[in-house]
Amino acid sequence: MGKYEYVKGSMTGGWLLQVRKGPSHKGNIRKNRTTGRYQFFRGSRNVVRPALEESDLETLKEKIEELDL
């Protein structure tokens, strides 16, 4: 199993973290402006349907790695 990397990026209206494992872009983490919760969107272009959501960023990262998304 490869190591996960979280690469800071930007998008219109906010920031995001690209979730990468080796050369593969697994998805993005964004903060929901309404709820304040962190959401993981699986896939490099998915911006509609979060696969995971947590109030703590580190907890969300742990879940992503544990589930090997």
N, CA, C and O atoms as a Tripos MOL2 file, in Angstrom:
@<TRIPOS>MOLECULE
protein
  276   275    69     0     0
PROTEIN
NO_CHARGES

@<TRIPOS>ATOM
      1 N           0.8370   -1.1700    0.0000 N.3       1 MET1
      2 CA          0.0000    0.0000    0.0000 C.3       1 MET1
      3 C           0.8850    1.2380    0.0000 C.2       1 MET1
      4 O           1.8330    1.3240    0.7800 O.2       1 MET1
      5 N           0.5820    2.1940   -0.8700 N.am      2 GLY2
      6 CA          1.3740    3.4090   -0.9710 C.3       2 GLY2
      7 C           1.0020    4.4230    0.0940 C.2       2 GLY2
      8 O           0.0160    4.2650    0.8150 O.2       2 GLY2
      9 N           1.7990    5.4500    0.1750 N.am      3 LYS3
     10 CA          1.5920    6.5020    1.1510 C.3       3 LYS3
     11 C           0.6720    7.5800    0.5820 C.2       3 LYS3
     12 O           0.7730    7.9380   -0.5920 O.2       3 LYS3
     13 N          -0.2130    8.0840    1.4130 N.am      4 TYR4
     14 CA         -1.1130    9.1590    1.0060 C.3       4 TYR4
     15 C          -0.4210   10.5060    1.1640 C.2       4 TYR4
     16 O           0.3560   10.7160    2.0950 O.2       4 TYR4
     17 N          -0.7150   11.4080    0.2440 N.am      5 GLU5
     18 CA         -0.2290   12.7820    0.3190 C.3       5 GLU5
     19 C          -1.4240   13.7060    0.2130 C.2       5 GLU5
     20 O          -2.3940   13.4070   -0.4830 O.2       5 GLU5
     21 N          -1.3490   14.8290    0.9080 N.am      6 TYR6
     22 CA         -2.4130   15.8280    0.8860 C.3       6 TYR6
     23 C          -1.8030   17.1300    0.3800 C.2       6 TYR6
     24 O          -0.9990   17.7590    1.0660 O.2       6 TYR6
     25 N          -2.1940   17.5230   -0.8220 N.am      7 VAL7
     26 CA         -1.5850   18.6590   -1.5080 C.3       7 VAL7
     27 C          -2.5640   19.8270   -1.5020 C.2       7 VAL7
     28 O          -3.6880   19.7090   -1.9900 O.2       7 VAL7
     29 N          -2.1270   20.9620   -0.9420 N.am      8 LYS8
     30 CA         -2.9890   22.1430   -0.8920 C.3       8 LYS8
     31 C          -3.2470   22.6750   -2.2900 C.2       8 LYS8
     32 O          -2.3550   22.7150   -3.1380 O.2       8 LYS8
     33 N          -4.4690   23.0750   -2.5050 N.am      9 GLY9
     34 CA         -4.8600   23.6710   -3.7730 C.3       9 GLY9
     35 C          -5.8840   24.7570   -3.5070 C.2       9 GLY9
     36 O          -6.2410   25.0170   -2.3580 O.2       9 GLY9
     37 N          -6.3490   25.3820   -4.5570 N.am     10 SER10
     38 CA         -7.3760   26.4050   -4.3960 C.3      10 SER10
     39 C          -8.4650   26.1750   -5.4240 C.2      10 SER10
     40 O          -8.2580   25.5290   -6.4520 O.2      10 SER10
     41 N          -9.6110   26.7100   -5.1240 N.am     11 MET11
     42 CA        -10.7380   26.6430   -6.0350 C.3      11 MET11
     43 C         -11.5400   27.9170   -5.8440 C.2      11 MET11
     44 O         -11.3450   28.6320   -4.8620 O.2      11 MET11
     45 N         -12.4130   28.1990   -6.7470 N.am     12 THR12
     46 CA        -13.2370   29.3820   -6.6290 C.3      12 THR12
     47 C         -14.0290   29.3200   -5.3290 C.2      12 THR12
     48 O         -14.7780   28.3710   -5.0930 O.2      12 THR12
     49 N         -13.8620   30.3220   -4.5000 N.am     13 GLY13
     50 CA        -14.6100   30.3930   -3.2530 C.3      13 GLY13
     51 C         -14.0100   29.6400   -2.0880 C.2      13 GLY13
     52 O         -14.6690   29.5070   -1.0560 O.2      13 GLY13
     53 N         -12.7860   29.1390   -2.2020 N.am     14 GLY14
     54 CA        -12.2130   28.4360   -1.0600 C.3      14 GLY14
     55 C         -10.9520   27.6670   -1.3770 C.2      14 GLY14
     56 O         -10.2770   27.9290   -2.3720 O.2      14 GLY14
     57 N         -10.6430   26.7150   -0.5180 N.am     15 TRP15
     58 CA         -9.4370   25.9000   -0.6570 C.3      15 TRP15
     59 C          -9.8490   24.4350   -0.7440 C.2      15 TRP15
     60 O         -10.9950   24.0660   -0.4860 O.2      15 TRP15
     61 N          -8.8820   23.6270   -1.1140 N.am     16 LEU16
     62 CA         -9.0970   22.1870   -1.1120 C.3      16 LEU16
     63 C          -7.7730   21.4950   -0.8800 C.2      16 LEU16
     64 O          -6.7060   22.0800   -1.0630 O.2      16 LEU16
     65 N          -7.8570   20.2460   -0.4770 N.am     17 LEU17
     66 CA         -6.6850   19.3820   -0.3760 C.3      17 LEU17
     67 C          -6.8760   18.2570   -1.3730 C.2      17 LEU17
     68 O          -7.8670   17.5290   -1.3200 O.2      17 LEU17
     69 N          -5.9260   18.1200   -2.2810 N.am     18 GLN18
     70 CA         -5.9500   16.9720   -3.1860 C.3      18 GLN18
     71 C          -5.4550   15.7610   -2.3990 C.2      18 GLN18
     72 O          -4.4420   15.8350   -1.7050 O.2      18 GLN18
     73 N          -6.1670   14.6630   -2.5130 N.am     19 VAL19
     74 CA         -5.7610   13.4180   -1.8600 C.3      19 VAL19
     75 C          -5.1010   12.5640   -2.9290 C.2      19 VAL19
     76 O          -5.7360   12.1560   -3.9020 O.2      19 VAL19
     77 N          -3.8000   12.2990   -2.7270 N.am     20 ARG20
     78 CA         -3.0450   11.5500   -3.7170 C.3      20 ARG20
     79 C          -2.4190   10.3240   -3.0560 C.2      20 ARG20
     80 O          -2.0160   10.3490   -1.8930 O.2      20 ARG20
     81 N          -2.3560    9.2600   -3.8370 N.am     21 LYS21
     82 CA         -1.6810    8.0320   -3.4020 C.3      21 LYS21
     83 C          -0.8100    7.6150   -4.5690 C.2      21 LYS21
     84 O          -1.2960    7.1150   -5.5840 O.2      21 LYS21
     85 N           0.4950    7.8330   -4.4050 N.am     22 GLY22
     86 CA          1.3910    7.6280   -5.5410 C.3      22 GLY22
     87 C           1.0000    8.6110   -6.6350 C.2      22 GLY22
     88 O           0.7430    9.7800   -6.3470 O.2      22 GLY22
     89 N           0.9510    8.1560   -7.8890 N.am     23 PRO23
     90 CA          0.5890    9.0570   -8.9880 C.3      23 PRO23
     91 C          -0.9220    9.2650   -9.1330 C.2      23 PRO23
     92 O          -1.3640   10.0670   -9.9560 O.2      23 PRO23
     93 N          -1.7030    8.5500   -8.3410 N.am     24 SER24
     94 CA         -3.1600    8.5750   -8.4860 C.3      24 SER24
     95 C          -3.8120    9.6830   -7.6510 C.2      24 SER24
     96 O          -3.5170    9.8340   -6.4650 O.2      24 SER24
     97 N          -4.6950   10.4490   -8.2840 N.am     25 HIS25
     98 CA         -5.4780   11.4830   -7.6020 C.3      25 HIS25
     99 C          -6.7680   10.8220   -7.1240 C.2      25 HIS25
    100 O          -7.6650   10.5580   -7.9260 O.2      25 HIS25
    101 N          -6.8650   10.5550   -5.8290 N.am     26 LYS26
    102 CA         -7.9910    9.8070   -5.2610 C.3      26 LYS26
    103 C          -9.2320   10.6540   -5.0290 C.2      26 LYS26
    104 O         -10.3460   10.1300   -5.0300 O.2      26 LYS26
    105 N          -9.0590   11.9480   -4.8310 N.am     27 GLY27
    106 CA        -10.1940   12.8290   -4.5750 C.3      27 GLY27
    107 C          -9.7330   14.1250   -3.9340 C.2      27 GLY27
    108 O          -8.5460   14.4480   -3.9340 O.2      27 GLY27
    109 N         -10.6970   14.8660   -3.3850 N.am     28 ASN28
    110 CA        -10.4080   16.1590   -2.7830 C.3      28 ASN28
    111 C         -11.1400   16.2950   -1.4530 C.2      28 ASN28
    112 O         -12.2270   15.7510   -1.2550 O.2      28 ASN28
    113 N         -10.5080   17.0390   -0.5520 N.am     29 ILE29
    114 CA        -11.1450   17.3950    0.7120 C.3      29 ILE29
    115 C         -11.4670   18.8800    0.6500 C.2      29 ILE29
    116 O         -10.6310   19.7070    0.2840 O.2      29 ILE29
    117 N         -12.7090   19.1930    1.0210 N.am     30 ARG30
    118 CA        -13.1340   20.5960    1.0920 C.3      30 ARG30
    119 C         -13.8830   20.8110    2.4000 C.2      30 ARG30
    120 O         -14.4300   19.8730    2.9800 O.2      30 ARG30
    121 N         -13.9000   22.0460    2.8500 N.am     31 LYS31
    122 CA        -14.6610   22.3870    4.0550 C.3      31 LYS31
    123 C         -16.0120   22.9530    3.6340 C.2      31 LYS31
    124 O         -16.0820   23.8800    2.8270 O.2      31 LYS31
    125 N         -17.0680   22.3950    4.1810 N.am     32 ASN32
    126 CA        -18.4140   22.8710    3.8870 C.3      32 ASN32
    127 C         -18.5970   24.2210    4.5700 C.2      32 ASN32
    128 O         -18.4700   24.3250    5.7900 O.2      32 ASN32
    129 N         -18.8930   25.2490    3.7920 N.am     33 ARG33
    130 CA        -19.0080   26.6010    4.3420 C.3      33 ARG33
    131 C         -20.2320   26.7670    5.2430 C.2      33 ARG33
    132 O         -20.2510   27.6470    6.1040 O.2      33 ARG33
    133 N         -21.2300   25.9480    5.0550 N.am     34 THR34
    134 CA        -22.4480   26.0480    5.8610 C.3      34 THR34
    135 C         -22.3020   25.3300    7.1980 C.2      34 THR34
    136 O         -22.6240   25.8910    8.2460 O.2      34 THR34
    137 N         -21.8150   24.0870    7.1630 N.am     35 THR35
    138 CA        -21.7330   23.2710    8.3820 C.3      35 THR35
    139 C         -20.3770   23.3470    9.0730 C.2      35 THR35
    140 O         -20.2750   23.0510   10.2640 O.2      35 THR35
    141 N         -19.3320   23.7400    8.3430 N.am     36 GLY36
    142 CA        -17.9840   23.7720    8.9010 C.3      36 GLY36
    143 C         -17.3160   22.4120    8.9430 C.2      36 GLY36
    144 O         -16.2030   22.2870    9.4550 O.2      36 GLY36
    145 N         -17.9790   21.3850    8.4110 N.am     37 ARG37
    146 CA        -17.4310   20.0250    8.4130 C.3      37 ARG37
    147 C         -16.5620   19.8010    7.1760 C.2      37 ARG37
    148 O         -16.7690   20.4200    6.1330 O.2      37 ARG37
    149 N         -15.5880   18.9060    7.3150 N.am     38 TYR38
    150 CA        -14.7020   18.5550    6.2070 C.3      38 TYR38
    151 C         -15.3110   17.3990    5.4290 C.2      38 TYR38
    152 O         -15.7890   16.4270    6.0130 O.2      38 TYR38
    153 N         -15.2880   17.5140    4.1020 N.am     39 GLN39
    154 CA        -15.8980   16.5010    3.2430 C.3      39 GLN39
    155 C         -14.8700   15.9730    2.2510 C.2      39 GLN39
    156 O         -14.0900   16.7350    1.6800 O.2      39 GLN39
    157 N         -14.8830   14.6510    2.0550 N.am     40 PHE40
    158 CA        -14.0280   14.0080    1.0610 C.3      40 PHE40
    159 C         -14.8750   13.6570   -0.1520 C.2      40 PHE40
    160 O         -15.8600   12.9260   -0.0500 O.2      40 PHE40
    161 N         -14.4750   14.1930   -1.3050 N.am     41 PHE41
    162 CA        -15.1390   13.9250   -2.5730 C.3      41 PHE41
    163 C         -14.2600   12.9650   -3.3590 C.2      41 PHE41
    164 O         -13.1760   13.3340   -3.8100 O.2      41 PHE41
    165 N         -14.7270   11.7370   -3.5220 N.am     42 ARG42
    166 CA        -13.9530   10.6970   -4.2000 C.3      42 ARG42
    167 C         -13.9260   10.9690   -5.6990 C.2      42 ARG42
    168 O         -14.9590   11.2570   -6.3040 O.2      42 ARG42
    169 N         -12.7360   10.8760   -6.2930 N.am     43 GLY43
    170 CA        -12.5610   11.1550   -7.7180 C.3      43 GLY43
    171 C         -12.0510   12.5720   -7.9180 C.2      43 GLY43
    172 O         -12.3690   13.4720   -7.1410 O.2      43 GLY43
    173 N         -11.2700   12.7620   -8.9480 N.am     44 SER44
    174 CA        -10.6310   14.0640   -9.1480 C.3      44 SER44
    175 C         -11.5930   15.1630   -9.5780 C.2      44 SER44
    176 O         -11.2890   16.3430   -9.4030 O.2      44 SER44
    177 N         -12.7560   14.8010  -10.1410 N.am     45 ARG45
    178 CA        -13.6880   15.8230  -10.6350 C.3      45 ARG45
    179 C         -15.0200   15.8730   -9.9000 C.2      45 ARG45
    180 O         -15.8750   16.6980  -10.2260 O.2      45 ARG45
    181 N         -15.2040   15.0210   -8.9340 N.am     46 ASN46
    182 CA        -16.4560   14.9920   -8.1790 C.3      46 ASN46
    183 C         -16.5290   16.2090   -7.2580 C.2      46 ASN46
    184 O         -15.6640   16.3910   -6.4020 O.2      46 ASN46
    185 N         -17.5460   17.0320   -7.4300 N.am     47 VAL47
    186 CA        -17.7580   18.1850   -6.5520 C.3      47 VAL47
    187 C         -19.1780   18.1950   -5.9890 C.2      47 VAL47
    188 O         -19.5910   19.1680   -5.3570 O.2      47 VAL47
    189 N         -19.9200   17.1180   -6.2170 N.am     48 VAL48
    190 CA        -21.3340   17.0930   -5.8620 C.3      48 VAL48
    191 C         -21.6330   16.2000   -4.6650 C.2      48 VAL48
    192 O         -22.3820   16.5910   -3.7700 O.2      48 VAL48
    193 N         -21.0560   15.0130   -4.6450 N.am     49 ARG49
    194 CA        -21.4530   14.0020   -3.6620 C.3      49 ARG49
    195 C         -20.2730   13.5640   -2.7920 C.2      49 ARG49
    196 O         -19.4100   12.8190   -3.2550 O.2      49 ARG49
    197 N         -20.2290   14.0190   -1.5350 N.am     50 PRO50
    198 CA        -19.1320   13.5930   -0.6660 C.3      50 PRO50
    199 C         -19.2730   12.1300   -0.2490 C.2      50 PRO50
    200 O         -20.3770   11.6490    0.0090 O.2      50 PRO50
    201 N         -18.1380   11.4330   -0.1870 N.am     51 ALA51
    202 CA        -18.1220   10.0340    0.2340 C.3      51 ALA51
    203 C         -17.9870    9.9150    1.7500 C.2      51 ALA51
    204 O         -18.4990    8.9700    2.3500 O.2      51 ALA51
    205 N         -17.3000   10.8730    2.3660 N.am     52 LEU52
    206 CA        -17.0930   10.8810    3.8150 C.3      52 LEU52
    207 C         -17.1980   12.3110    4.3210 C.2      52 LEU52
    208 O         -16.9810   13.2660    3.5760 O.2      52 LEU52
    209 N         -17.5340   12.4450    5.5970 N.am     53 GLU53
    210 CA        -17.6410   13.7700    6.2040 C.3      53 GLU53
    211 C         -17.3060   13.6640    7.6860 C.2      53 GLU53
    212 O         -17.7810   12.7570    8.3700 O.2      53 GLU53
    213 N         -16.4900   14.5890    8.1800 N.am     54 GLU54
    214 CA        -16.0940   14.6120    9.5930 C.3      54 GLU54
    215 C         -15.9450   16.0640   10.0490 C.2      54 GLU54
    216 O         -15.7270   16.9590    9.2330 O.2      54 GLU54
    217 N         -16.0640   16.2830   11.3410 N.am     55 SER55
    218 CA        -15.8690   17.6320   11.8800 C.3      55 SER55
    219 C         -14.3870   17.9550   12.0660 C.2      55 SER55
    220 O         -14.0120   19.1240   12.1540 O.2      55 SER55
    221 N         -13.5440   16.9240   12.1250 N.am     56 ASP56
    222 CA        -12.1100   17.0970   12.3360 C.3      56 ASP56
    223 C         -11.3360   16.6230   11.1020 C.2      56 ASP56
    224 O         -11.5540   15.5110   10.6190 O.2      56 ASP56
    225 N         -10.4440   17.4570   10.5990 N.am     57 LEU57
    226 CA         -9.6940   17.1370    9.3830 C.3      57 LEU57
    227 C          -8.8140   15.9040    9.5570 C.2      57 LEU57
    228 O          -8.7580   15.0550    8.6680 O.2      57 LEU57
    229 N          -8.1330   15.7960   10.6830 N.am     58 GLU58
    230 CA         -7.2420   14.6520   10.8970 C.3      58 GLU58
    231 C          -8.0240   13.3370   10.9700 C.2      58 GLU58
    232 O          -7.5560   12.3060   10.4860 O.2      58 GLU58
    233 N          -9.2030   13.3770   11.5690 N.am     59 THR59
    234 CA        -10.0560   12.1860   11.6340 C.3      59 THR59
    235 C         -10.4850   11.7670   10.2380 C.2      59 THR59
    236 O         -10.5180   10.5760    9.9270 O.2      59 THR59
    237 N         -10.8130   12.7370    9.3980 N.am     60 LEU60
    238 CA        -11.2030   12.4370    8.0210 C.3      60 LEU60
    239 C         -10.0450   11.7950    7.2610 C.2      60 LEU60
    240 O         -10.2490   10.8180    6.5400 O.2      60 LEU60
    241 N          -8.8420   12.3240    7.4100 N.am     61 LYS61
    242 CA         -7.6660   11.7420    6.7480 C.3      61 LYS61
    243 C          -7.4510   10.2950    7.2010 C.2      61 LYS61
    244 O          -7.1540    9.4200    6.3880 O.2      61 LYS61
    245 N          -7.6050   10.0530    8.5110 N.am     62 GLU62
    246 CA         -7.4400    8.6910    9.0370 C.3      62 GLU62
    247 C          -8.4490    7.7330    8.4180 C.2      62 GLU62
    248 O          -8.1030    6.6030    8.0720 O.2      62 GLU62
    249 N          -9.6910    8.1760    8.2770 N.am     63 LYS63
    250 CA        -10.7290    7.3210    7.6830 C.3      63 LYS63
    251 C         -10.4280    7.0180    6.2250 C.2      63 LYS63
    252 O         -10.6060    5.8850    5.7760 O.2      63 LYS63
    253 N          -9.9740    8.0210    5.4810 N.am     64 ILE64
    254 CA         -9.6360    7.8260    4.0670 C.3      64 ILE64
    255 C          -8.5610    6.7510    3.9450 C.2      64 ILE64
    256 O          -8.6670    5.8490    3.1150 O.2      64 ILE64
    257 N          -7.5320    6.8520    4.7710 N.am     65 GLU65
    258 CA         -6.4290    5.8940    4.7140 C.3      65 GLU65
    259 C          -6.8560    4.5110    5.2170 C.2      65 GLU65
    260 O          -6.4430    3.4930    4.6620 O.2      65 GLU65
    261 N          -7.6710    4.4750    6.2540 N.am     66 GLU66
    262 CA         -8.1440    3.2000    6.8030 C.3      66 GLU66
    263 C          -8.9950    2.4430    5.7840 C.2      66 GLU66
    264 O          -8.8730    1.2250    5.6500 O.2      66 GLU66
    265 N          -9.8560    3.1650    5.0700 N.am     67 LEU67
    266 CA        -10.7270    2.5440    4.0710 C.3      67 LEU67
    267 C         -10.0280    2.3460    2.7290 C.2      67 LEU67
    268 O         -10.5780    1.7280    1.8170 O.2      67 LEU67
    269 N          -8.8020    2.8810    2.6180 N.am     68 ASP68
    270 CA         -7.9990    2.7840    1.3900 C.3      68 ASP68
    271 C          -8.7840    3.2680    0.1680 C.2      68 ASP68
    272 O          -8.8460    2.6060   -0.8670 O.2      68 ASP68
    273 N          -9.3790    4.4500    0.3350 N.am     69 LEU69
    274 CA        -10.1450    5.0270   -0.7720 C.3      69 LEU69
    275 C          -9.1860    5.5570   -1.7750 C.2      69 LEU69
    276 O          -9.6000    6.0940   -2.8020 O.2      69 LEU69
@<TRIPOS>BOND
     1     1     2 1
     2     2     3 1
     3     3     4 2
     4     3     5 am
     5     5     6 1
     6     6     7 1
     7     7     8 2
     8     7     9 am
     9     9    10 1
    10    10    11 1
    11    11    12 2
    12    11    13 am
    13    13    14 1
    14    14    15 1
    15    15    16 2
    16    15    17 am
    17    17    18 1
    18    18    19 1
    19    19    20 2
    20    19    21 am
    21    21    22 1
    22    22    23 1
    23    23    24 2
    24    23    25 am
    25    25    26 1
    26    26    27 1
    27    27    28 2
    28    27    29 am
    29    29    30 1
    30    30    31 1
    31    31    32 2
    32    31    33 am
    33    33    34 1
    34    34    35 1
    35    35    36 2
    36    35    37 am
    37    37    38 1
    38    38    39 1
    39    39    40 2
    40    39    41 am
    41    41    42 1
    42    42    43 1
    43    43    44 2
    44    43    45 am
    45    45    46 1
    46    46    47 1
    47    47    48 2
    48    47    49 am
    49    49    50 1
    50    50    51 1
    51    51    52 2
    52    51    53 am
    53    53    54 1
    54    54    55 1
    55    55    56 2
    56    55    57 am
    57    57    58 1
    58    58    59 1
    59    59    60 2
    60    59    61 am
    61    61    62 1
    62    62    63 1
    63    63    64 2
    64    63    65 am
    65    65    66 1
    66    66    67 1
    67    67    68 2
    68    67    69 am
    69    69    70 1
    70    70    71 1
    71    71    72 2
    72    71    73 am
    73    73    74 1
    74    74    75 1
    75    75    76 2
    76    75    77 am
    77    77    78 1
    78    78    79 1
    79    79    80 2
    80    79    81 am
    81    81    82 1
    82    82    83 1
    83    83    84 2
    84    83    85 am
    85    85    86 1
    86    86    87 1
    87    87    88 2
    88    87    89 am
    89    89    90 1
    90    90    91 1
    91    91    92 2
    92    91    93 am
    93    93    94 1
    94    94    95 1
    95    95    96 2
    96    95    97 am
    97    97    98 1
    98    98    99 1
    99    99   100 2
   100    99   101 am
   101   101   102 1
   102   102   103 1
   103   103   104 2
   104   103   105 am
   105   105   106 1
   106   106   107 1
   107   107   108 2
   108   107   109 am
   109   109   110 1
   110   110   111 1
   111   111   112 2
   112   111   113 am
   113   113   114 1
   114   114   115 1
   115   115   116 2
   116   115   117 am
   117   117   118 1
   118   118   119 1
   119   119   120 2
   120   119   121 am
   121   121   122 1
   122   122   123 1
   123   123   124 2
   124   123   125 am
   125   125   126 1
   126   126   127 1
   127   127   128 2
   128   127   129 am
   129   129   130 1
   130   130   131 1
   131   131   132 2
   132   131   133 am
   133   133   134 1
   134   134   135 1
   135   135   136 2
   136   135   137 am
   137   137   138 1
   138   138   139 1
   139   139   140 2
   140   139   141 am
   141   141   142 1
   142   142   143 1
   143   143   144 2
   144   143   145 am
   145   145   146 1
   146   146   147 1
   147   147   148 2
   148   147   149 am
   149   149   150 1
   150   150   151 1
   151   151   152 2
   152   151   153 am
   153   153   154 1
   154   154   155 1
   155   155   156 2
   156   155   157 am
   157   157   158 1
   158   158   159 1
   159   159   160 2
   160   159   161 am
   161   161   162 1
   162   162   163 1
   163   163   164 2
   164   163   165 am
   165   165   166 1
   166   166   167 1
   167   167   168 2
   168   167   169 am
   169   169   170 1
   170   170   171 1
   171   171   172 2
   172   171   173 am
   173   173   174 1
   174   174   175 1
   175   175   176 2
   176   175   177 am
   177   177   178 1
   178   178   179 1
   179   179   180 2
   180   179   181 am
   181   181   182 1
   182   182   183 1
   183   183   184 2
   184   183   185 am
   185   185   186 1
   186   186   187 1
   187   187   188 2
   188   187   189 am
   189   189   190 1
   190   190   191 1
   191   191   192 2
   192   191   193 am
   193   193   194 1
   194   194   195 1
   195   195   196 2
   196   195   197 am
   197   197   198 1
   198   198   199 1
   199   199   200 2
   200   199   201 am
   201   201   202 1
   202   202   203 1
   203   203   204 2
   204   203   205 am
   205   205   206 1
   206   206   207 1
   207   207   208 2
   208   207   209 am
   209   209   210 1
   210   210   211 1
   211   211   212 2
   212   211   213 am
   213   213   214 1
   214   214   215 1
   215   215   216 2
   216   215   217 am
   217   217   218 1
   218   218   219 1
   219   219   220 2
   220   219   221 am
   221   221   222 1
   222   222   223 1
   223   223   224 2
   224   223   225 am
   225   225   226 1
   226   226   227 1
   227   227   228 2
   228   227   229 am
   229   229   230 1
   230   230   231 1
   231   231   232 2
   232   231   233 am
   233   233   234 1
   234   234   235 1
   235   235   236 2
   236   235   237 am
   237   237   238 1
   238   238   239 1
   239   239   240 2
   240   239   241 am
   241   241   242 1
   242   242   243 1
   243   243   244 2
   244   243   245 am
   245   245   246 1
   246   246   247 1
   247   247   248 2
   248   247   249 am
   249   249   250 1
   250   250   251 1
   251   251   252 2
   252   251   253 am
   253   253   254 1
   254   254   255 1
   255   255   256 2
   256   255   257 am
   257   257   258 1
   258   258   259 1
   259   259   260 2
   260   259   261 am
   261   261   262 1
   262   262   263 1
   263   263   264 2
   264   263   265 am
   265   265   266 1
   266   266   267 1
   267   267   268 2
   268   267   269 am
   269   269   270 1
   270   270   271 1
   271   271   272 2
   272   271   273 am
   273   273   274 1
   274   274   275 1
   275   275   276 2
@<TRIPOS>SUBSTRUCTURE
     1 MET1         2 RESIDUE 1 A MET
     2 GLY2         6 RESIDUE 1 A GLY
     3 LYS3        10 RESIDUE 1 A LYS
     4 TYR4        14 RESIDUE 1 A TYR
     5 GLU5        18 RESIDUE 1 A GLU
     6 TYR6        22 RESIDUE 1 A TYR
     7 VAL7        26 RESIDUE 1 A VAL
     8 LYS8        30 RESIDUE 1 A LYS
     9 GLY9        34 RESIDUE 1 A GLY
    10 SER10       38 RESIDUE 1 A SER
    11 MET11       42 RESIDUE 1 A MET
    12 THR12       46 RESIDUE 1 A THR
    13 GLY13       50 RESIDUE 1 A GLY
    14 GLY14       54 RESIDUE 1 A GLY
    15 TRP15       58 RESIDUE 1 A TRP
    16 LEU16       62 RESIDUE 1 A LEU
    17 LEU17       66 RESIDUE 1 A LEU
    18 GLN18       70 RESIDUE 1 A GLN
    19 VAL19       74 RESIDUE 1 A VAL
    20 ARG20       78 RESIDUE 1 A ARG
    21 LYS21       82 RESIDUE 1 A LYS
    22 GLY22       86 RESIDUE 1 A GLY
    23 PRO23       90 RESIDUE 1 A PRO
    24 SER24       94 RESIDUE 1 A SER
    25 HIS25       98 RESIDUE 1 A HIS
    26 LYS26      102 RESIDUE 1 A LYS
    27 GLY27      106 RESIDUE 1 A GLY
    28 ASN28      110 RESIDUE 1 A ASN
    29 ILE29      114 RESIDUE 1 A ILE
    30 ARG30      118 RESIDUE 1 A ARG
    31 LYS31      122 RESIDUE 1 A LYS
    32 ASN32      126 RESIDUE 1 A ASN
    33 ARG33      130 RESIDUE 1 A ARG
    34 THR34      134 RESIDUE 1 A THR
    35 THR35      138 RESIDUE 1 A THR
    36 GLY36      142 RESIDUE 1 A GLY
    37 ARG37      146 RESIDUE 1 A ARG
    38 TYR38      150 RESIDUE 1 A TYR
    39 GLN39      154 RESIDUE 1 A GLN
    40 PHE40      158 RESIDUE 1 A PHE
    41 PHE41      162 RESIDUE 1 A PHE
    42 ARG42      166 RESIDUE 1 A ARG
    43 GLY43      170 RESIDUE 1 A GLY
    44 SER44      174 RESIDUE 1 A SER
    45 ARG45      178 RESIDUE 1 A ARG
    46 ASN46      182 RESIDUE 1 A ASN
    47 VAL47      186 RESIDUE 1 A VAL
    48 VAL48      190 RESIDUE 1 A VAL
    49 ARG49      194 RESIDUE 1 A ARG
    50 PRO50      198 RESIDUE 1 A PRO
    51 ALA51      202 RESIDUE 1 A ALA
    52 LEU52      206 RESIDUE 1 A LEU
    53 GLU53      210 RESIDUE 1 A GLU
    54 GLU54      214 RESIDUE 1 A GLU
    55 SER55      218 RESIDUE 1 A SER
    56 ASP56      222 RESIDUE 1 A ASP
    57 LEU57      226 RESIDUE 1 A LEU
    58 GLU58      230 RESIDUE 1 A GLU
    59 THR59      234 RESIDUE 1 A THR
    60 LEU60      238 RESIDUE 1 A LEU
    61 LYS61      242 RESIDUE 1 A LYS
    62 GLU62      246 RESIDUE 1 A GLU
    63 LYS63      250 RESIDUE 1 A LYS
    64 ILE64      254 RESIDUE 1 A ILE
    65 GLU65      258 RESIDUE 1 A GLU
    66 GLU66      262 RESIDUE 1 A GLU
    67 LEU67      266 RESIDUE 1 A LEU
    68 ASP68      270 RESIDUE 1 A ASP
    69 LEU69      274 RESIDUE 1 A LEU
